[in-house]
């Protein structure tokens, strides 16, 4: 990551969204283009892939990087670009207890829970399904159907457009029919229950399932067919595809060996299905640490998966191929961390009551001092420091400069890093035994 991009004029709402997230020590959900530094090298290749997916292709990408290298930031930045192209987006955190990868029905459930579009936040499943039925009605009317024939013509279109899906998962179309029937009858409770079942939710009332003509719960093998169905519904309702992130896949290394092997094989199956063309309009991204891709408890444990993800990363990172299946994020250096800090400072100043005072008291030299101090608190690891550095910069320094006219961060602020505000990785790298106070060297 190199030179920061110049700050552009942005709305107060976008600025607030970004700064509020940084103040909490979190990655913003949107507005990431305002912070993107050093991502220019990836844009051309990734834009081409997104355009291909929007035209009906499918893409799989593996993103690798150490903790703090910006994997979550990168995938959300890419997700914003996907939304601008008309794709829906879903970000899924893989975990042993909540979302185990070896149970794809659970992954599918999280996908529908986290489904978002440019117009609707999670979960956007219901508005997407409703707009799909509206589109079917419009197409039927355009084809000459009258009001009396409309239900039958919509049924014909539903059957035709889900024909391929029904070969693998006939209950997907059955559930959609049950949902529409319940709405027509004014039975909102049953309609909501059937849609929950369609979204992979377990323990849906038996009466609602009987009403829709479906049985049991979605299983691992049915998840592929249901994903096909969601892609079809998205496309026909005006969305050009689906961008899905499976984040923190490295957690597979910590599960029992049998569950790990099943998860790695599920990932291999998923990659093969993407490459086979079964999921037109799907851009699937996984993220993980280098240890997951290269270590004995990760990808290398399953030879067919390792072959599919094999990428030459022996050259200088400057010459990494962004079109390759595996993309390496180099992480932050002290220089790029300072550049990001000044970008945030300028963004903050644009909406501050006294922008000149913010820039004067938190000048480039002070931002650099603060970045070095936070890095020092984390064992000198600049690559691990971005989250905590930006949290301190916005919440501890810039907010005070903006609100108190007599506050001078060089005189009135002393950096403190307490154990409670650190993640496990950050805590392990902290140099002070008690995570005590660290003075700015100014």
TORKOL-4160 file (C-alpha; in steps of 0.2 Angstrom, whole numbers, padded with zeros to 4 digits, m for minus):
442
<pt num="1" X="0000" Y="0000" Z="0000"/>
<pt num="2" X="0008" Y="0016" Z="m0006"/>
<pt num="3" X="0002" Y="0034" Z="m0008"/>
<pt num="4" X="m0015" Y="0039" Z="m0001"/>
<pt num="5" X="m0028" Y="0046" Z="m0013"/>
<pt num="6" X="m0033" Y="0064" Z="m0011"/>
<pt num="7" X="m0048" Y="0067" Z="m0001"/>
<pt num="8" X="m0063" Y="0071" Z="m0011"/>
<pt num="9" X="m0079" Y="0080" Z="m0006"/>
<pt num="10" X="m0091" Y="0068" Z="0002"/>
<pt num="11" X="m0108" Y="0069" Z="0010"/>
<pt num="12" X="m0109" Y="0071" Z="0029"/>
<pt num="13" X="m0118" Y="0054" Z="0030"/>
<pt num="14" X="m0105" Y="0045" Z="0021"/>
<pt num="15" X="m0091" Y="0053" Z="0032"/>
<pt num="16" X="m0100" Y="0050" Z="0048"/>
<pt num="17" X="m0103" Y="0031" Z="0043"/>
<pt num="18" X="m0084" Y="0029" Z="0040"/>
<pt num="19" X="m0078" Y="0039" Z="0055"/>
<pt num="20" X="m0091" Y="0031" Z="0067"/>
<pt num="21" X="m0084" Y="0014" Z="0062"/>
<pt num="22" X="m0066" Y="0019" Z="0064"/>
<pt num="23" X="m0070" Y="0026" Z="0081"/>
<pt num="24" X="m0076" Y="0009" Z="0087"/>
<pt num="25" X="m0061" Y="0000" Z="0080"/>
<pt num="26" X="m0071" Y="m0008" Z="0066"/>
<pt num="27" X="m0070" Y="m0009" Z="0047"/>
<pt num="28" X="m0084" Y="0003" Z="0039"/>
<pt num="29" X="m0098" Y="m0006" Z="0030"/>
<pt num="30" X="m0098" Y="0007" Z="0016"/>
<pt num="31" X="m0088" Y="0022" Z="0010"/>
<pt num="32" X="m0072" Y="0012" Z="0009"/>
<pt num="33" X="m0067" Y="0021" Z="m0007"/>
<pt num="34" X="m0063" Y="0036" Z="0003"/>
<pt num="35" X="m0050" Y="0026" Z="0013"/>
<pt num="36" X="m0043" Y="0015" Z="m0001"/>
<pt num="37" X="m0024" Y="0017" Z="m0003"/>
<pt num="38" X="m0013" Y="0007" Z="m0014"/>
<pt num="39" X="m0027" Y="m0003" Z="m0021"/>
<pt num="40" X="m0025" Y="0004" Z="m0039"/>
<pt num="41" X="m0014" Y="m0011" Z="m0044"/>
<pt num="42" X="m0029" Y="m0022" Z="m0042"/>
<pt num="43" X="m0043" Y="m0012" Z="m0050"/>
<pt num="44" X="m0041" Y="m0016" Z="m0068"/>
<pt num="45" X="m0041" Y="m0035" Z="m0066"/>
<pt num="46" X="m0055" Y="m0035" Z="m0052"/>
<pt num="47" X="m0066" Y="m0023" Z="m0062"/>
<pt num="48" X="m0064" Y="m0035" Z="m0077"/>
<pt num="49" X="m0069" Y="m0050" Z="m0066"/>
<pt num="50" X="m0084" Y="m0040" Z="m0059"/>
<pt num="51" X="m0090" Y="m0035" Z="m0077"/>
<pt num="52" X="m0088" Y="m0053" Z="m0082"/>
<pt num="53" X="m0099" Y="m0059" Z="m0068"/>
<pt num="54" X="m0112" Y="m0046" Z="m0071"/>
<pt num="55" X="m0113" Y="m0053" Z="m0089"/>
<pt num="56" X="m0116" Y="m0071" Z="m0083"/>
<pt num="57" X="m0099" Y="m0078" Z="m0079"/>
<pt num="58" X="m0093" Y="m0085" Z="m0062"/>
<pt num="59" X="m0077" Y="m0081" Z="m0053"/>
<pt num="60" X="m0068" Y="m0088" Z="m0038"/>
<pt num="61" X="m0054" Y="m0078" Z="m0028"/>
<pt num="62" X="m0044" Y="m0083" Z="m0013"/>
<pt num="63" X="m0037" Y="m0068" Z="m0004"/>
<pt num="64" X="m0022" Y="m0071" Z="0008"/>
<pt num="65" X="m0014" Y="m0059" Z="0021"/>
<pt num="66" X="m0008" Y="m0058" Z="0039"/>
<pt num="67" X="m0018" Y="m0051" Z="0053"/>
<pt num="68" X="m0020" Y="m0032" Z="0050"/>
<pt num="69" X="m0016" Y="m0033" Z="0031"/>
<pt num="70" X="m0033" Y="m0027" Z="0027"/>
<pt num="71" X="m0042" Y="m0043" Z="0021"/>
<pt num="72" X="m0059" Y="m0037" Z="0028"/>
<pt num="73" X="m0057" Y="m0019" Z="0021"/>
<pt num="74" X="m0052" Y="m0026" Z="0004"/>
<pt num="75" X="m0067" Y="m0038" Z="0002"/>
<pt num="76" X="m0079" Y="m0024" Z="0008"/>
<pt num="77" X="m0071" Y="m0012" Z="m0004"/>
<pt num="78" X="m0073" Y="m0025" Z="m0018"/>
<pt num="79" X="m0091" Y="m0028" Z="m0012"/>
<pt num="80" X="m0095" Y="m0009" Z="m0014"/>
<pt num="81" X="m0089" Y="m0010" Z="m0032"/>
<pt num="82" X="m0099" Y="m0025" Z="m0035"/>
<pt num="83" X="m0115" Y="m0016" Z="m0028"/>
<pt num="84" X="m0112" Y="m0002" Z="m0040"/>
<pt num="85" X="m0113" Y="m0015" Z="m0055"/>
<pt num="86" X="m0129" Y="m0021" Z="m0049"/>
<pt num="87" X="m0124" Y="m0036" Z="m0039"/>
<pt num="88" X="m0131" Y="m0041" Z="m0022"/>
<pt num="89" X="m0118" Y="m0044" Z="m0008"/>
<pt num="90" X="m0116" Y="m0056" Z="0007"/>
<pt num="91" X="m0102" Y="m0057" Z="0019"/>
<pt num="92" X="m0101" Y="m0073" Z="0029"/>
<pt num="93" X="m0089" Y="m0076" Z="0044"/>
<pt num="94" X="m0084" Y="m0094" Z="0045"/>
<pt num="95" X="m0083" Y="m0101" Z="0063"/>
<pt num="96" X="m0082" Y="m0118" Z="0071"/>
<pt num="97" X="m0099" Y="m0115" Z="0081"/>
<pt num="98" X="m0109" Y="m0103" Z="0071"/>
<pt num="99" X="m0105" Y="m0106" Z="0053"/>
<pt num="100" X="m0095" Y="m0122" Z="0050"/>
<pt num="101" X="m0089" Y="m0123" Z="0032"/>
<pt num="102" X="m0092" Y="m0142" Z="0032"/>
<pt num="103" X="m0111" Y="m0139" Z="0034"/>
<pt num="104" X="m0115" Y="m0129" Z="0018"/>
<pt num="105" X="m0133" Y="m0128" Z="0023"/>
<pt num="106" X="m0127" Y="m0116" Z="0037"/>
<pt num="107" X="m0117" Y="m0106" Z="0025"/>
<pt num="108" X="m0132" Y="m0104" Z="0014"/>
<pt num="109" X="m0142" Y="m0099" Z="0029"/>
<pt num="110" X="m0130" Y="m0085" Z="0034"/>
<pt num="111" X="m0129" Y="m0080" Z="0015"/>
<pt num="112" X="m0148" Y="m0076" Z="0015"/>
<pt num="113" X="m0147" Y="m0068" Z="0032"/>
<pt num="114" X="m0133" Y="m0056" Z="0026"/>
<pt num="115" X="m0139" Y="m0053" Z="0009"/>
<pt num="116" X="m0139" Y="m0035" Z="0004"/>
<pt num="117" X="m0142" Y="m0025" Z="m0011"/>
<pt num="118" X="m0139" Y="m0006" Z="m0016"/>
<pt num="119" X="m0157" Y="m0003" Z="m0010"/>
<pt num="120" X="m0160" Y="m0015" Z="0004"/>
<pt num="121" X="m0149" Y="m0019" Z="0019"/>
<pt num="122" X="m0148" Y="m0037" Z="0026"/>
<pt num="123" X="m0158" Y="m0047" Z="0025"/>
<pt num="124" X="m0164" Y="m0042" Z="0008"/>
<pt num="125" X="m0171" Y="m0060" Z="0004"/>
<pt num="126" X="m0189" Y="m0055" Z="0005"/>
<pt num="127" X="m0188" Y="m0039" Z="m0005"/>
<pt num="128" X="m0178" Y="m0048" Z="m0019"/>
<pt num="129" X="m0191" Y="m0062" Z="m0019"/>
<pt num="130" X="m0206" Y="m0050" Z="m0020"/>
<pt num="131" X="m0198" Y="m0040" Z="m0034"/>
<pt num="132" X="m0195" Y="m0057" Z="m0043"/>
<pt num="133" X="m0214" Y="m0061" Z="m0042"/>
<pt num="134" X="m0218" Y="m0043" Z="m0048"/>
<pt num="135" X="m0206" Y="m0045" Z="m0063"/>
<pt num="136" X="m0214" Y="m0062" Z="m0067"/>
<pt num="137" X="m0231" Y="m0053" Z="m0067"/>
<pt num="138" X="m0225" Y="m0039" Z="m0078"/>
<pt num="139" X="m0217" Y="m0051" Z="m0090"/>
<pt num="140" X="m0234" Y="m0061" Z="m0091"/>
<pt num="141" X="m0244" Y="m0045" Z="m0094"/>
<pt num="142" X="m0231" Y="m0039" Z="m0108"/>
<pt num="143" X="m0234" Y="m0056" Z="m0116"/>
<pt num="144" X="m0253" Y="m0053" Z="m0117"/>
<pt num="145" X="m0260" Y="m0061" Z="m0102"/>
<pt num="146" X="m0275" Y="m0053" Z="m0094"/>
<pt num="147" X="m0280" Y="m0051" Z="m0076"/>
<pt num="148" X="m0289" Y="m0068" Z="m0076"/>
<pt num="149" X="m0275" Y="m0078" Z="m0084"/>
<pt num="150" X="m0261" Y="m0069" Z="m0074"/>
<pt num="151" X="m0259" Y="m0082" Z="m0060"/>
<pt num="152" X="m0258" Y="m0096" Z="m0072"/>
<pt num="153" X="m0246" Y="m0087" Z="m0083"/>
<pt num="154" X="m0235" Y="m0082" Z="m0068"/>
<pt num="155" X="m0235" Y="m0101" Z="m0063"/>
<pt num="156" X="m0229" Y="m0105" Z="m0081"/>
<pt num="157" X="m0215" Y="m0092" Z="m0080"/>
<pt num="158" X="m0210" Y="m0098" Z="m0063"/>
<pt num="159" X="m0209" Y="m0116" Z="m0069"/>
<pt num="160" X="m0199" Y="m0112" Z="m0085"/>
<pt num="161" X="m0186" Y="m0100" Z="m0076"/>
<pt num="162" X="m0183" Y="m0112" Z="m0062"/>
<pt num="163" X="m0182" Y="m0128" Z="m0073"/>
<pt num="164" X="m0163" Y="m0130" Z="m0071"/>
<pt num="165" X="m0164" Y="m0127" Z="m0052"/>
<pt num="166" X="m0178" Y="m0139" Z="m0050"/>
<pt num="167" X="m0167" Y="m0153" Z="m0058"/>
<pt num="168" X="m0157" Y="m0152" Z="m0042"/>
<pt num="169" X="m0168" Y="m0144" Z="m0029"/>
<pt num="170" X="m0186" Y="m0145" Z="m0034"/>
<pt num="171" X="m0192" Y="m0139" Z="m0016"/>
<pt num="172" X="m0185" Y="m0122" Z="m0020"/>
<pt num="173" X="m0198" Y="m0119" Z="m0033"/>
<pt num="174" X="m0211" Y="m0127" Z="m0022"/>
<pt num="175" X="m0207" Y="m0116" Z="m0007"/>
<pt num="176" X="m0209" Y="m0100" Z="m0019"/>
<pt num="177" X="m0226" Y="m0106" Z="m0024"/>
<pt num="178" X="m0231" Y="m0109" Z="m0006"/>
<pt num="179" X="m0225" Y="m0092" Z="m0001"/>
<pt num="180" X="m0235" Y="m0083" Z="m0015"/>
<pt num="181" X="m0250" Y="m0094" Z="m0011"/>
<pt num="182" X="m0249" Y="m0088" Z="0007"/>
<pt num="183" X="m0248" Y="m0070" Z="0002"/>
<pt num="184" X="m0263" Y="m0072" Z="m0010"/>
<pt num="185" X="m0273" Y="m0079" Z="0005"/>
<pt num="186" X="m0268" Y="m0065" Z="0016"/>
<pt num="187" X="m0259" Y="m0077" Z="0028"/>
<pt num="188" X="m0243" Y="m0067" Z="0032"/>
<pt num="189" X="m0237" Y="m0078" Z="0046"/>
<pt num="190" X="m0237" Y="m0093" Z="0035"/>
<pt num="191" X="m0229" Y="m0083" Z="0021"/>
<pt num="192" X="m0215" Y="m0077" Z="0033"/>
<pt num="193" X="m0212" Y="m0095" Z="0039"/>
<pt num="194" X="m0211" Y="m0102" Z="0021"/>
<pt num="195" X="m0198" Y="m0088" Z="0016"/>
<pt num="196" X="m0188" Y="m0092" Z="0032"/>
<pt num="197" X="m0188" Y="m0110" Z="0026"/>
<pt num="198" X="m0182" Y="m0105" Z="0009"/>
<pt num="199" X="m0168" Y="m0095" Z="0017"/>
<pt num="200" X="m0162" Y="m0111" Z="0026"/>
<pt num="201" X="m0169" Y="m0107" Z="0043"/>
<pt num="202" X="m0171" Y="m0123" Z="0054"/>
<pt num="203" X="m0186" Y="m0127" Z="0065"/>
<pt num="204" X="m0199" Y="m0119" Z="0054"/>
<pt num="205" X="m0217" Y="m0124" Z="0060"/>
<pt num="206" X="m0223" Y="m0140" Z="0053"/>
<pt num="207" X="m0240" Y="m0132" Z="0048"/>
<pt num="208" X="m0231" Y="m0119" Z="0037"/>
<pt num="209" X="m0221" Y="m0133" Z="0028"/>
<pt num="210" X="m0236" Y="m0143" Z="0025"/>
<pt num="211" X="m0245" Y="m0128" Z="0018"/>
<pt num="212" X="m0231" Y="m0125" Z="0006"/>
<pt num="213" X="m0228" Y="m0143" Z="0002"/>
<pt num="214" X="m0211" Y="m0145" Z="0008"/>
<pt num="215" X="m0203" Y="m0157" Z="0020"/>
<pt num="216" X="m0189" Y="m0157" Z="0033"/>
<pt num="217" X="m0174" Y="m0144" Z="0033"/>
<pt num="218" X="m0162" Y="m0140" Z="0020"/>
<pt num="219" X="m0146" Y="m0151" Z="0020"/>
<pt num="220" X="m0128" Y="m0150" Z="0015"/>
<pt num="221" X="m0132" Y="m0156" Z="m0003"/>
<pt num="222" X="m0147" Y="m0146" Z="m0006"/>
<pt num="223" X="m0138" Y="m0130" Z="m0002"/>
<pt num="224" X="m0130" Y="m0130" Z="m0019"/>
<pt num="225" X="m0147" Y="m0131" Z="m0028"/>
<pt num="226" X="m0154" Y="m0117" Z="m0017"/>
<pt num="227" X="m0139" Y="m0106" Z="m0021"/>
<pt num="228" X="m0143" Y="m0109" Z="m0039"/>
<pt num="229" X="m0161" Y="m0103" Z="m0036"/>
<pt num="230" X="m0156" Y="m0087" Z="m0027"/>
<pt num="231" X="m0145" Y="m0083" Z="m0041"/>
<pt num="232" X="m0159" Y="m0086" Z="m0053"/>
<pt num="233" X="m0171" Y="m0075" Z="m0043"/>
<pt num="234" X="m0158" Y="m0061" Z="m0041"/>
<pt num="235" X="m0155" Y="m0061" Z="m0060"/>
<pt num="236" X="m0174" Y="m0060" Z="m0065"/>
<pt num="237" X="m0177" Y="m0047" Z="m0052"/>
<pt num="238" X="m0165" Y="m0035" Z="m0059"/>
<pt num="239" X="m0149" Y="m0039" Z="m0050"/>
<pt num="240" X="m0134" Y="m0044" Z="m0061"/>
<pt num="241" X="m0126" Y="m0057" Z="m0049"/>
<pt num="242" X="m0120" Y="m0060" Z="m0032"/>
<pt num="243" X="m0104" Y="m0056" Z="m0023"/>
<pt num="244" X="m0101" Y="m0068" Z="m0008"/>
<pt num="245" X="m0086" Y="m0067" Z="0004"/>
<pt num="246" X="m0082" Y="m0082" Z="0016"/>
<pt num="247" X="m0071" Y="m0073" Z="0028"/>
<pt num="248" X="m0058" Y="m0080" Z="0041"/>
<pt num="249" X="m0058" Y="m0097" Z="0033"/>
<pt num="250" X="m0042" Y="m0100" Z="0042"/>
<pt num="251" X="m0053" Y="m0105" Z="0058"/>
<pt num="252" X="m0054" Y="m0122" Z="0049"/>
<pt num="253" X="m0036" Y="m0125" Z="0056"/>
<pt num="254" X="m0043" Y="m0125" Z="0074"/>
<pt num="255" X="m0057" Y="m0138" Z="0072"/>
<pt num="256" X="m0057" Y="m0157" Z="0075"/>
<pt num="257" X="m0048" Y="m0166" Z="0061"/>
<pt num="258" X="m0063" Y="m0175" Z="0054"/>
<pt num="259" X="m0073" Y="m0158" Z="0053"/>
<pt num="260" X="m0058" Y="m0150" Z="0045"/>
<pt num="261" X="m0056" Y="m0163" Z="0032"/>
<pt num="262" X="m0075" Y="m0161" Z="0028"/>
<pt num="263" X="m0074" Y="m0142" Z="0027"/>
<pt num="264" X="m0059" Y="m0143" Z="0015"/>
<pt num="265" X="m0068" Y="m0155" Z="0004"/>
<pt num="266" X="m0083" Y="m0144" Z="0004"/>
<pt num="267" X="m0073" Y="m0129" Z="m0001"/>
<pt num="268" X="m0065" Y="m0140" Z="m0015"/>
<pt num="269" X="m0083" Y="m0145" Z="m0021"/>
<pt num="270" X="m0088" Y="m0127" Z="m0020"/>
<pt num="271" X="m0074" Y="m0121" Z="m0031"/>
<pt num="272" X="m0077" Y="m0135" Z="m0043"/>
<pt num="273" X="m0095" Y="m0130" Z="m0045"/>
<pt num="274" X="m0090" Y="m0112" Z="m0048"/>
<pt num="275" X="m0078" Y="m0116" Z="m0061"/>
<pt num="276" X="m0091" Y="m0128" Z="m0069"/>
<pt num="277" X="m0102" Y="m0114" Z="m0073"/>
<pt num="278" X="m0116" Y="m0120" Z="m0062"/>
<pt num="279" X="m0117" Y="m0103" Z="m0053"/>
<pt num="280" X="m0118" Y="m0090" Z="m0067"/>
<pt num="281" X="m0117" Y="m0073" Z="m0059"/>
<pt num="282" X="m0107" Y="m0078" Z="m0044"/>
<pt num="283" X="m0091" Y="m0070" Z="m0038"/>
<pt num="284" X="m0085" Y="m0080" Z="m0023"/>
<pt num="285" X="m0071" Y="m0074" Z="m0012"/>
<pt num="286" X="m0062" Y="m0083" Z="0003"/>
<pt num="287" X="m0050" Y="m0075" Z="0015"/>
<pt num="288" X="m0037" Y="m0083" Z="0025"/>
<pt num="289" X="m0019" Y="m0081" Z="0033"/>
<pt num="290" X="m0004" Y="m0088" Z="0024"/>
<pt num="291" X="m0003" Y="m0102" Z="0037"/>
<pt num="292" X="m0020" Y="m0108" Z="0031"/>
<pt num="293" X="m0014" Y="m0108" Z="0012"/>
<pt num="294" X="0003" Y="m0115" Z="0016"/>
<pt num="295" X="0003" Y="m0124" Z="0032"/>
<pt num="296" X="0000" Y="m0143" Z="0035"/>
<pt num="297" X="m0017" Y="m0140" Z="0044"/>
<pt num="298" X="m0025" Y="m0130" Z="0030"/>
<pt num="299" X="m0026" Y="m0131" Z="0011"/>
<pt num="300" X="m0011" Y="m0142" Z="0010"/>
<pt num="301" X="m0020" Y="m0155" Z="0019"/>
<pt num="302" X="m0031" Y="m0159" Z="0004"/>
<pt num="303" X="m0020" Y="m0161" Z="m0012"/>
<pt num="304" X="m0034" Y="m0157" Z="m0024"/>
<pt num="305" X="m0038" Y="m0141" Z="m0015"/>
<pt num="306" X="m0020" Y="m0136" Z="m0015"/>
<pt num="307" X="m0019" Y="m0139" Z="m0033"/>
<pt num="308" X="m0034" Y="m0128" Z="m0037"/>
<pt num="309" X="m0027" Y="m0114" Z="m0026"/>
<pt num="310" X="m0009" Y="m0115" Z="m0032"/>
<pt num="311" X="m0001" Y="m0098" Z="m0036"/>
<pt num="312" X="0017" Y="m0093" Z="m0039"/>
<pt num="313" X="0020" Y="m0081" Z="m0025"/>
<pt num="314" X="0039" Y="m0083" Z="m0025"/>
<pt num="315" X="0042" Y="m0067" Z="m0035"/>
<pt num="316" X="0043" Y="m0049" Z="m0028"/>
<pt num="317" X="0025" Y="m0044" Z="m0022"/>
<pt num="318" X="0026" Y="m0029" Z="m0034"/>
<pt num="319" X="0024" Y="m0042" Z="m0048"/>
<pt num="320" X="0010" Y="m0052" Z="m0041"/>
<pt num="321" X="m0003" Y="m0056" Z="m0054"/>
<pt num="322" X="m0020" Y="m0049" Z="m0049"/>
<pt num="323" X="m0029" Y="m0061" Z="m0061"/>
<pt num="324" X="m0022" Y="m0076" Z="m0052"/>
<pt num="325" X="m0034" Y="m0087" Z="m0042"/>
<pt num="326" X="m0024" Y="m0082" Z="m0026"/>
<pt num="327" X="m0021" Y="m0064" Z="m0022"/>
<pt num="328" X="m0008" Y="m0058" Z="m0009"/>
<pt num="329" X="m0011" Y="m0042" Z="0001"/>
<pt num="330" X="0006" Y="m0036" Z="0007"/>
<pt num="331" X="m0001" Y="m0027" Z="0022"/>
<pt num="332" X="0004" Y="m0010" Z="0030"/>
<pt num="333" X="0021" Y="m0003" Z="0032"/>
<pt num="334" X="0025" Y="0012" Z="0043"/>
<pt num="335" X="0025" Y="0023" Z="0028"/>
<pt num="336" X="0008" Y="0017" Z="0022"/>
<pt num="337" X="0000" Y="0018" Z="0039"/>
<pt num="338" X="0005" Y="0036" Z="0041"/>
<pt num="339" X="m0002" Y="0039" Z="0024"/>
<pt num="340" X="m0019" Y="0031" Z="0029"/>
<pt num="341" X="m0019" Y="0042" Z="0045"/>
<pt num="342" X="m0017" Y="0058" Z="0035"/>
<pt num="343" X="m0031" Y="0053" Z="0023"/>
<pt num="344" X="m0042" Y="0050" Z="0038"/>
<pt num="345" X="m0037" Y="0066" Z="0046"/>
<pt num="346" X="m0041" Y="0076" Z="0030"/>
<pt num="347" X="m0058" Y="0067" Z="0029"/>
<pt num="348" X="m0062" Y="0071" Z="0047"/>
<pt num="349" X="m0056" Y="0090" Z="0045"/>
<pt num="350" X="m0068" Y="0092" Z="0030"/>
<pt num="351" X="m0083" Y="0090" Z="0042"/>
<pt num="352" X="m0075" Y="0098" Z="0057"/>
<pt num="353" X="m0081" Y="0114" Z="0065"/>
<pt num="354" X="m0063" Y="0121" Z="0064"/>
<pt num="355" X="m0054" Y="0111" Z="0050"/>
<pt num="356" X="m0039" Y="0122" Z="0050"/>
<pt num="357" X="m0036" Y="0119" Z="0069"/>
<pt num="358" X="m0038" Y="0100" Z="0066"/>
<pt num="359" X="m0025" Y="0100" Z="0052"/>
<pt num="360" X="m0013" Y="0111" Z="0062"/>
<pt num="361" X="m0014" Y="0102" Z="0079"/>
<pt num="362" X="m0014" Y="0084" Z="0071"/>
<pt num="363" X="m0002" Y="0088" Z="0057"/>
<pt num="364" X="0007" Y="0076" Z="0047"/>
<pt num="365" X="0022" Y="0075" Z="0060"/>
<pt num="366" X="0010" Y="0071" Z="0074"/>
<pt num="367" X="0000" Y="0058" Z="0064"/>
<pt num="368" X="0017" Y="0050" Z="0060"/>
<pt num="369" X="0022" Y="0050" Z="0079"/>
<pt num="370" X="0006" Y="0043" Z="0084"/>
<pt num="371" X="0007" Y="0029" Z="0071"/>
<pt num="372" X="0025" Y="0024" Z="0077"/>
<pt num="373" X="0019" Y="0025" Z="0095"/>
<pt num="374" X="0004" Y="0013" Z="0092"/>
<pt num="375" X="0016" Y="0001" Z="0082"/>
<pt num="376" X="0028" Y="0002" Z="0096"/>
<pt num="377" X="0014" Y="m0004" Z="0108"/>
<pt num="378" X="0011" Y="m0019" Z="0097"/>
<pt num="379" X="0029" Y="m0025" Z="0096"/>
<pt num="380" X="0034" Y="m0013" Z="0082"/>
<pt num="381" X="0022" Y="m0023" Z="0070"/>
<pt num="382" X="0015" Y="m0009" Z="0059"/>
<pt num="383" X="0005" Y="m0022" Z="0049"/>
<pt num="384" X="m0005" Y="m0026" Z="0065"/>
<pt num="385" X="m0008" Y="m0008" Z="0070"/>
<pt num="386" X="m0021" Y="m0001" Z="0058"/>
<pt num="387" X="m0036" Y="m0005" Z="0068"/>
<pt num="388" X="m0030" Y="0002" Z="0084"/>
<pt num="389" X="m0021" Y="0017" Z="0077"/>
<pt num="390" X="m0036" Y="0023" Z="0068"/>
<pt num="391" X="m0047" Y="0020" Z="0083"/>
<pt num="392" X="m0035" Y="0031" Z="0093"/>
<pt num="393" X="m0033" Y="0044" Z="0080"/>
<pt num="394" X="m0051" Y="0047" Z="0078"/>
<pt num="395" X="m0058" Y="0044" Z="0095"/>
<pt num="396" X="m0044" Y="0050" Z="0106"/>
<pt num="397" X="m0036" Y="0064" Z="0096"/>
<pt num="398" X="m0047" Y="0071" Z="0082"/>
<pt num="399" X="m0063" Y="0071" Z="0092"/>
<pt num="400" X="m0055" Y="0080" Z="0106"/>
<pt num="401" X="m0047" Y="0093" Z="0095"/>
<pt num="402" X="m0063" Y="0096" Z="0086"/>
<pt num="403" X="m0073" Y="0098" Z="0103"/>
<pt num="404" X="m0061" Y="0107" Z="0114"/>
<pt num="405" X="m0053" Y="0123" Z="0108"/>
<pt num="406" X="m0039" Y="0122" Z="0121"/>
<pt num="407" X="m0034" Y="0104" Z="0118"/>
<pt num="408" X="m0017" Y="0101" Z="0111"/>
<pt num="409" X="m0013" Y="0082" Z="0108"/>
<pt num="410" X="0005" Y="0085" Z="0110"/>
<pt num="411" X="0003" Y="0093" Z="0128"/>
<pt num="412" X="m0013" Y="0085" Z="0134"/>
<pt num="413" X="m0014" Y="0067" Z="0127"/>
<pt num="414" X="m0004" Y="0052" Z="0132"/>
<pt num="415" X="m0006" Y="0036" Z="0122"/>
<pt num="416" X="m0013" Y="0022" Z="0133"/>
<pt num="417" X="m0015" Y="0004" Z="0127"/>
<pt num="418" X="m0025" Y="m0007" Z="0139"/>
<pt num="419" X="m0027" Y="m0026" Z="0137"/>
<pt num="420" X="m0046" Y="m0025" Z="0136"/>
<pt num="421" X="m0046" Y="m0015" Z="0120"/>
<pt num="422" X="m0034" Y="m0027" Z="0111"/>
<pt num="423" X="m0039" Y="m0042" Z="0101"/>
<pt num="424" X="m0030" Y="m0058" Z="0105"/>
<pt num="425" X="m0017" Y="m0056" Z="0091"/>
<pt num="426" X="m0014" Y="m0038" Z="0096"/>
<pt num="427" X="m0012" Y="m0043" Z="0114"/>
<pt num="428" X="0000" Y="m0056" Z="0110"/>
<pt num="429" X="0011" Y="m0043" Z="0102"/>
<pt num="430" X="0010" Y="m0030" Z="0115"/>
<pt num="431" X="0027" Y="m0027" Z="0122"/>
<pt num="432" X="0022" Y="m0021" Z="0139"/>
<pt num="433" X="0019" Y="m0034" Z="0152"/>
<pt num="434" X="0004" Y="m0024" Z="0159"/>
<pt num="435" X="0000" Y="m0016" Z="0142"/>
<pt num="436" X="0004" Y="0000" Z="0151"/>
<pt num="437" X="0006" Y="0018" Z="0145"/>
<pt num="438" X="0017" Y="0023" Z="0131"/>
<pt num="439" X="0023" Y="0041" Z="0128"/>
<pt num="440" X="0023" Y="0049" Z="0111"/>
<pt num="441" X="0041" Y="0053" Z="0107"/>
<pt num="442" X="0039" Y="0071" Z="0102"/>
